């Protein structure tokens, strides 16, 4: 039983469901984590330092690990898997990549640990006072252990993806958040914000450990090999360079945002972080999960030269993402004050911090649909072994974001950073789609159907929004929305009414994507799940 769970392959639908369900659980835990953080520390210097300290280890992790996994490792290894039934060469390549990555990470992390004070002072938070800089440096050094564990974990996760083994892969982010929560609950009372940083490292270790049993069950055996001359290793290195540069532009974007935010009022970085995490819940749940699930299939279609099916997979997945992300945007815009207050409004996080976060979240919502589509569009290029296009598109969007941020922050403060981020994200998504369209001529023939579906999705979303707006006023007359329970009841009833309207209209309009919602409900209620 256990072995079947550890090695079981998933279909695209099941993979998407597993990743989405685990992503939802992880994000819910993430919101609980943020609730604990906001309630314990409030929008204060320690939490600002914690947010800023994340940037350095996150920069290293995304550059040296995600760049290789996302753009190169899976497509290249997929080619070898197709013609190697015993997978001996696959494991040889994997062991080499793990060893090379670990060596590189140890060197880079060691140098970063030594020069952390200078990096923090001149690059990350130039606007902080000396005490804040010292705290940020300490937290950075603690969390530098995280990328070491994440490095191995991400390579293992890439292999599990290739074998369509998504169960433990999808659970890894869940245990990561549990590690951080443990740090807040058990270590923060004694070590302050430093205890939270320790929890981050523990979470990263758990992220790696939970995937190792499945990895070995698939047949991997560790060997101390550094086969840097193997053609697959060379190909991965060649493909990852543009992706690393693309990730660098994205990370530089975040670093610039933190650097600009460090010169603003105390709590600005915290508010930006909390609002950004709220928008990432649906992005991760719908955009990232669907893109991750379809990526191995896209890589296989590309390696087999099945480009018509490749294009259909891309457009079908894009439609599914929009089906969920568009109504979610309407919901979050209407209930943004309820969401922020219900999730973060506890302890040291008062009404002023709530209003501040609501404002930032509102501007994030403008570009949420684009942020949800970018993972799929970028991975489509990576499946085609094209890492150059996402690189320069990403660089252009980052340059736009930085330019807009520098201008808008003078007028809108931290809210200006969110607006700049949204505009740059929209430009990024549009350009990626246009260039993908140019590469895949048969996408054009599928656009008419996509346009019709998008119009239907917007129509159902607008109707849903009207019902929710009316319900907010109706319920307000019967409950005290100044209390937590009253606010929750108002939001819940409005959401339930709106969601019912959206699904009903979407099904009436013939959107087959509604079955992704209705089929599980019918099964729970005892039906056959197929509809009439």
N, C-alpha and C positions, 0 to 999 in steps of 0.2 A: 504493500500500500504506500509506504513512505517513498520507496524507490520510484514508483509510478508518478508520484507527485513531483519528485525532484527532477525527473527526466521527461515528463509529459510535454508533448508538442501541442501548440494551440493554433486554431484557425485564426484568420484575420479578425473575424467578429469576436471570437473569444479573447484573442489577444488584446483587442481594443477595450473590451469590457474589463478584463483583468487590470490592465494598466489604468483605465479610467477609474475603476473602483478603488484601487490602491492609491491612485493619485488623489482621489476625493478624500479618502481616509487620511492620507499624509497631509493634505492641505487643511483638513479640519483640525488635525493635531497641530499643524503649523499655526492656525488661528488661535488655538488654545494656548500654544507656546507664546504667541505674541500678546495674548490677553494677560498671561502671567507676567510677561516682561513689562507691559505698559502699566499694569496694576501694581507691580513691585517697585519699579523705578520711575514711572512717569516719563514725560518728555523732558528729560534732564541730561546733564553732562555725562553721567556714566553710560546711559543708553546711546547717546550720540557717539561716544567713544567706541562702544561695541559695534555699532553700525559701520563706522569708519574702518575699524580694525578688520572687518570681514574682507575689505577690498583687496588687500595684498595676497592672502592665501587663495582667495577666489580667482584673482588674476593669474596666479601661477597654475592653479588647477585647470582653468579653462584653456590656457595657452598650451600647456604641455600634455594634457590628457584628452580633454574633450575634442581638441583639434584633430588628434589622430583617430579617435574612435568614431566621431561623427562623419568625417569626410573620407577616411581612407581604410581603416581597419576592416569594417564590415564588408564594403564592396570587394576588397582584395581577397579576404578570406573566403567570401562566398564563391569566388571563382575556383578556389582550390577545393572547396567542399563539393562542388559539382562533380569533380573527377577523381575524388579520393575517398573511396568507401570506408577505409579503415581510419581515415582522418589523421594518420601519423604525421604527415607534413603540416597539417593544420596545427597540431599540438606543438610541433617544433617551432613554427613561426610564432605562435602565441607565447611560448616560453621565452623566446628571444625578445619579443616586444615588451613583455613584463619586466625582464631583467634590464633591458636598455632604459625603459621608462623609470624604473626605480633608481638606477644609477644617476640618471639625469636629474630626477627630483631631489635626491639627497644632496647633490652638488648645489643646485639652485636654492633649495631651502636653507642649506647651511650658510650660503653667502647672504641670503635675505635676512636670516637671523642676526648675523653680525652687523649688517648695515641698516637694520630696522629703524633706528632713531632718525637717521638721515632721510630714509624713504618716507617715513611718516611726516616729518617736518616739512620737507620741500615738495613732496608730490601729493600726499593724501589729504592732509588737513592743515594747510598753511594758515588758515584763519583761527585755529585753536590757540588757547593760551598755553603756557608751558606745562601746567598741571594736567590739562586735557591731553596734550601730546604725550606726556609720560605714561598716562593710563592707556592711551591708544597703542603705544609701542609695546607695553607689557601684554596686552590682549592679543596683539598681532603675533607676537613670539609664541604665545601659548597655542594659538590656532594654526600655526604653521605645520603642526603635525597632521592636521586634517588632510591636506592634499596627498600625503604619502599613502594613507589608507584608501582615499578616493581613487588614487591612480590605479592601484591594483583592482579595486572594486569595479571601476569603469571598464577595464579591459575584460574582466570576467563577465560583466553585464553584456558587453558587445558579443561575446561568444554565445551566451545564453540566448541573445536575440537571434543570432544566426540559426541556432537549432530550434528556434520558435518556442523556447522554454521561458515563458514570461511570468510564471508564478512568483518565484523568489526574487526575480529581478524587480518586479513591481512592488514587492514588500520592502525592499531595501530603504527607500525614502521614509517609510513609516517608522522603522526602527531608528533611523537617523534623528527624526524629530523626537522620538521617545528619549533618546540620549540627551538631547538639549533640555527637554522638559525635566528630566531627572536632575540635570545640573541646576536648573532654576529652583526646583523644590528642595533638593537636599544639600546642594553646595553653596548656593547664593546666600542663604542666611549666615553662613560662616565666612565665605570668601568674597562676598559681594558680587560684582559683575564678573570678576575673575572666575567664579564658580560656574557661570554660564559658559564662559570660554572653554573651560575644562569639559563641560557637557557636550560642546560642539565636537571636540576631539573624540570623546567616547562614542558619540553618535556616528562619526565617520568610521570608527573601528567596527561598530556593529553593522554598518552598511556593507562593509567588506565581508565580515564573518558569515553573515546569513546566506551569502551566495556561494561560498566555497564548497559546501557539500554537493550541490547540484553540478558545479563545475567539475569536480572529480568523478561524479557518477557518469558524466558524459564521456569520460575516458582520459581526461587530462592527467598527466603526471609531471610534476615539476622537474626540470633539468636546468643546471647552471650554464645555459648556452647563450652566447652573444653573437649570433650569426648575422652580423651587420652586412655581409655580402650576399645574403640570400636575395633572390630577385623580388620576392614578396616584401621583404623588409625594406629594400630599396624603393619599391613602388609605393609603399605606405609612406616612407619618408618624403618621396617626391610629391605625393598628393597632399600630405598634411601641411606642407610649408605655406601654401596660399590660405588654407583653412586656419592655421595658427595666426597668420597675419590678420585674417578676418575676425577671429576671436579677439585679437589684440585691439582692433578698432572698437569692438563692442565694450571691452573691459576699460579701455581708455575713456570711453563715453561715460561709464559709471564712475570712474575715478574723477573725471572732470566735474560731474554732478556733485560728488562728495566734497571736492575741493571748493567749489562755489558755495555749497551749502554750509561749509564750515565757517564761512564769514558772516552768515546770517544769525538770526536770534537763536538762543539756546532752545533746543528741542526741534529745530527745523529738520535735521537729518532723521530724527526719530519719526516725525510725522511723515516725511517722504517715504521712509522704509515701510511703515505700517500701511500707508495707502497703496504703495506698490505691491505689497504682499496680497492685499485684497484683490487687486485686479489680476494677479497671477493665479488666483484660485481657478477661475474659469479658463484662463489661457492654458494652464497646465492640464486641467481636467479634459478639455475638448481639443485644443490645438496640439499640445505636446503629445498627449496620449495617442491620438489618432495618427499623428505623423510618425511616432515611434513604432507603432504597430505595423504601419504600411511600409516602412523603410526597407526591411529585408526583402519584401515582395518586389518593391521597385528596383532594388539592387539586382534581384534575380531576373526580372523582366529585361533590364538593361543589358545584363551579361548574356542573355539569350537572344537579344535583338528582337524582343517582342514589343515594339514601340507603340503599336496601336493599343494593346492592353495596358501598357505603361501609362499612356495618356488617359485612358479610361479610369485607371486606379487613382491617378492624380485628381481628376475632376470629380470623381465620386467622393473622394475623401474631403476635397475642398468644400463640396456642397454640404457634407455632414457637419463640418466644422462651422460653417455659416448658419446652418439650421439651429445649432445650439448657441452660438456666440451672439447672434443678433438679438434674440429675445432676452438673453442674459444681460446684455448691455442695457436694454430698456428697463429691465427689472432693477438693476443696480443703480441706474440714474434716478428712478422713482423712489427707491428705498435706501438711498445712500446714507442719509442721516440715521435711519433705523439700524442699518448694518454696522456703522461705525460705533454707535452708542451701545448697541447690544453686545458687540464683540469686545470692544476696547474700554468701554466706559465703566471702569471699576477701580477701586483703590486710589492711586495717585494720578489717574488719568481723568481730569475733570472736563467740564463742559467747554471750556475755552480750547482745550486740546482737541476735543471732539469736533468742534466747528472748523478748526484749522485742518484737520485730517479730511473732513467732508469736502472742503474746497479743493484740496489736492486731488482727492479721488475723482471728483467731477471731471477734471481735465484729463486724468488718465483714461476715463471711459471713452473719450473721443477717439482714441486710437486703439482700443482694445481689440477690435475685429482684425486690425492689421497685425498686431502682435500675435494673435492666435494663428494667422495664416503663414507667418514668416517661417516657423519650423518646417511645415510641409513643403513650402516653395524652395527653401534652402536644401532640404534633404533630397528633393527631386534632382537638383543639380549634382549633389554628392553621389547619388545613385548612378548618374551618368558619368561619374568621375570627372566632373567639371567643378573645380573649387575656385577658379579664377573669377567667375561672374559674381558669386556671392561675396567675394572679397572686395571688389571695387564698389559694388552696390552698397555693401555695409560701410565701407570707408566714406562714401559720399553721404550716407545718411547720418553717420557720426559727425562729420564736419558740419552738416546742417544743424544737427542737434546742439552742438557746442556753440555755434554762431547764434542760434536763436536763444539759447539759454543765457548767454552773456548779455543779450539785449533785453529779454523778457524779465529776467530776475530783477532788473532795476525798477521795473514797474509793478511786478506781481510777486516779488520775493520768491519763496520756495514753490509757489503755485506756478510760476513761470517755468521752472524746471520740468514740471509735469506736462505743461502745454508743449514745450519744445520737444520732449520725448515722444509725445503722441504724434505731432506733425512729422517728425523724422521717421517714425515707425510706418506711417501711412505711405510716405515716399518710398521707403525700403520695400514694402510689400508690393506696391504698384510696379516698381521697376523690376523686381524679381519675376513677377507674373508676365510682364511684357517680354522679357528676354527668354523666359521659358516658352512662351507662346511662339517666339521666333525660332527656337530650337526644335519644337515639336509642332509641326505643321498641322497634324491631325487634331490638335486641341481646338483649332478654329471651328471645326465641324461640330464640336461639343458645346460651344459657347452659347448657342441659342437656347438649348435646354437648360443650361446653368442660369442664364438671364431670367428665364421664365420662373425657375424655382426661387431665385433670389427675390423677385418681385412678390411671389406668393409668401415667402418668409417675412418680408417687410410688412405686407398687408396684415398677416396674422399677428405680428408683433405690435403693430400700431393699435389694432383692435384690443389686444391684451393690455397695452398701456392705458387705453381709455377706461377699461373696466377697472384696472388697478387704481387709477387716479380717483375714480368715483368711489370705490370701496374704502379708500383711505379716509375720505370725508364721512362716509356713512358710519364706519366703525368708530371714528373719532367722537361721534355723538354719544356713543354708548359705553366707552371705556375711558379710564384715566390714563392718558398717554404720557403723563409725567412719572409714571412708575415703570419699572422694568417689565413687569408682567403685562401691563396695558400696552406698552410699546411693542412687545413681542406678539400679542394677540392681534394688534392692528396690522403688523407686517405679515404675519402668518396667514390671516384671512385674505388680505389683498393679494398675496402671492398665490395662494391656492386658487382663488377665483380667476386671476390672470392666467395662470398656467393651464387651467381647464379650458379657458377660452382659446388660448393659443393652440393647444393640441387638437381641440375640436375643429377649429377653422382649418388648421394645417391638414388634417385628415380629410376634411370636406373638399379641400383644394387638390387632393390627390398627391400630397407629399409623402412618398414612401418612407421617408426618414422617421415619420411618427411611429413606425413599428418598433424602432429602437427604444421607444418609451413604453408603448402600449403592450408589446409582446411580454415583457417581464411582469407587467401588472396583471395581464390576463392569466399568466401562469400561476401567479400568487393567488389569484381569485378562483383558480380551479379550471380555467378554460384551456383550450389547446394552444393558445398563444399565436395563432395564425390569423385571427380575425375572421370575418365572415366572407 
